[in-house]
């Protein structure tokens, strides 16, 4: 939003946009090696103990010799986009623009490709830094139809993955996701509705509703990511290389 080449001073632009001037001059700093190591270990522990919250993860990390507090664990979990899996009370109403759709796969027999697709996002530790991976999976064949990488938890890279999958394989009958804001956004659900796809969403904290994608993440991380130091390829959204 800030145009540094504009004749209007940056301070005045910030004032008009109601932004602090420090926002315009802020330069992002890379995460320290210690923080990246903690994030990777939290990711590993989350796969092993998906029910573990910030307090339990803090205790596990302290038992391994890491000096860390609950608030730091909460911050890192939020940055990684992971939460403990457990049944939670529904104490708040979502924004009207983010409609939650019912889960359509219960008691449904899935025997053919393009009947049901699923999508999810996971955290991927890299040799330097980290990225988020979105994958589109066909439930019948267990095939990954498309995927995208991003260094931010936005909606655009999820939409791009779905668009590629549809262009190469045609639209499915049902598309299942969790209730993450990327998947409940109008941009994402509107794309599915434009292709006549029925939208299905997991219940809160019910990882079994999307169990095949969760199994994909576990296989990917234990069989590839955790065994190799990964570095980004020149095109971030298309792939990675192992070093």
N, C-alpha and C positions, 0 to 999 in steps of 0.2 A: 504493500500500500504506500510505502514511503518511496518517493521518486527523488533520488539524490541529484539528478541532473536538472530538476525543475528550478526555476529562478526563485521560487518561494523558499525561504529558509527552512531547514529541517525542523527546527524548533517550532515554527509556525505550523508546519504540516502536522506535527505531533499534537499540537494544541487543537487543531481542527478535527483531528481523528480521535481526540480524547485519549491519547496514549502518552505514557511517560517517555521522556526523551531518552532515558536509559534503554528503553526497548529498541529504539532505532540504532543505537550504538552497540548493542549487545553482540558479542561474538561467541558462538557456542564453543565449549571446550570439550575435548575428548575425555571419555571416562578413563579413570586410572586402571592400571592392570589389576589392582586389588579389587576394585568394584566389579570389573568384568569377571574375575575369578569367582567372586561371590554370586553373581548373577547366574553363571554357568552351574555352580553347585546347587543353587536354589532350584534351577530348572531340573537338574537330575533328581533332587529330593522330591520335587513335585510329581515327577513321573512315578517314583517309588511309593510315595505317600500322598496321593491326590487329595486326601481328606485333611491334610495338615494345613493349619492356618499359620498366621504370622508368629504366634507364641510358640507353637510346636516347632516350626522351622528355626526360630531363634534358638531354642534349646538344642536342637540337633546340630546346628552350626557351632554353638558354644561347646558342645561335647567334642567336636572335632578340633577345637582350639581357636575358633574365630571369635574375636572380640566384636560383638554386634548386638544391637538392641532391637526391640520389637518395631520401633518406628522406622528404623532403617530397612528392616525386612519388608514392612508395609510399602515403603517408597519403592523399593526394588521390584516387588511383586506387581505393583501398579504400573511401573514402567515396562515390565515384561508382558503385561496383559494377562496374568494368571491369577486365579482365585481358588481358594479351597472349595472342594466339592462336598456339599452337605445340604440337607433340606433347610431352606430358609423361609420365614414367614413373609407373606406378601404385605408389606407395611406401607408401600408407596405406590402411587399411580404414575404410569409412564406418560410421556408427552403424547398428546393426541395424534401428532404427525407420525409417531413411531408405533404403529399398530402391531400387536402381538398376535400371531396366527396360531391356530390349534395344531397339535401334533397329529399327523395323519398316518403314521406308519404302524401304529399299534394294531396287531392282529392282521397285518397286511402281508401277503405272500409275494415276494419279489423274485421273479424267475427269469427276467429278460433285461437286456441292456436298454438304457434310456427310459426305464420305468421310474427309477428314483436316483437322483443325484444328491450329494451332500457336499457341504463346504465347511471349512474351519480355518482358523488362523493359529499359528504357533510361533514361539520364540526360538530363534536359531542363533546360538553363539558362534562368532567367527574368530578368525585368528586375531583380528583387530576390530573390536566393536561387536555389533550384533545387528540382525535384521529380523523382520517378520515374514513368515511364509504363509501364503494362502493357497490351498489346494482344492480342486474340484474332483470328487471321487464318484464313480458309478458303483452303486451298491451291489448290483448283480454280478458284475465282472471283477469288482474290486480294483478297477483300473483308474489310475490318475489321468484325468482327461486334460487338465490344464493347471498351471500354477504360476504364481507371481511372487516376487520378493519386493519388500519396501522397507525403508528405514523409519517409517512412521506408521502409526495405527490409523490410517485413513480409509475411506471407502473406495477410492479410485482404483487401487490395485486389485481389490476383490471384484469390482465390476469388470475390469479388463480380463481377468481370468475367466469369468463366466462368459463374456462375449467371445473369447477364443474357443472355449469348449462348445458353445452353441454353433459357431461358424464351422467347426470341424466335424461335429457329431450330430447336429440337429438338437432341438430342445427336448428335454425330458418331460414326463408327465407331472412329476412331483419333485420339488427341490427342498431339501431339509437343511436347516442351519440351527445354531444356538440363538440366544436372544441378545447377542452382542450388538452394539450400536451400529457397527458397519453393516450388519445384515438386516436390521430393522429400519434402516434409513429409507427415505422415499426413493433415492437414487437407485438403491439395490432392488427393493421390492418392485419398483416401477418397471425395471428392466425385465424381471420375471413375468410380471403381468402383461407386458407388451407382447410376450411370446406365448401367452396363454398357458403358463406354467402354474400349477397349484403350489402354494407356499405352505410349508410345514416347519414348525419350530419346536425345539426341545423344551421340556419343562425346566424350570430353574433348578440348577444343581444336579440334573439327571444326565450324567455323562453317558449312561448306557443307551440313551436315545440316539446317540450319534457314535456308537461304539466302534464302527469300522474306521472312521477317521481317526479316533483316538488310538486305535491299534496301529494305524499307519504312522502316526507321530512316534509312537514307542519304537517301532521297527526302524524308522528313519534315523532316530537319534542314537539308539544303541548300536545299530549296525553300520552307521556312516558318520554322523556328525561328531559323536563323542570319540570316535577312533581316529579321526583325521582333523588336522588344523585346516579350517576352511578359509578361503579368501575370496573376495568379490571378483567376479569377472568384469570386463570393461562395461558391459551393459547390466546394470543392477537388476532390472526387472526380468531379465531372461535367464540368469543362471549363476552358478558358482563353480569354482575349481577347487580341487583338493591339492594341498601342497605337502 
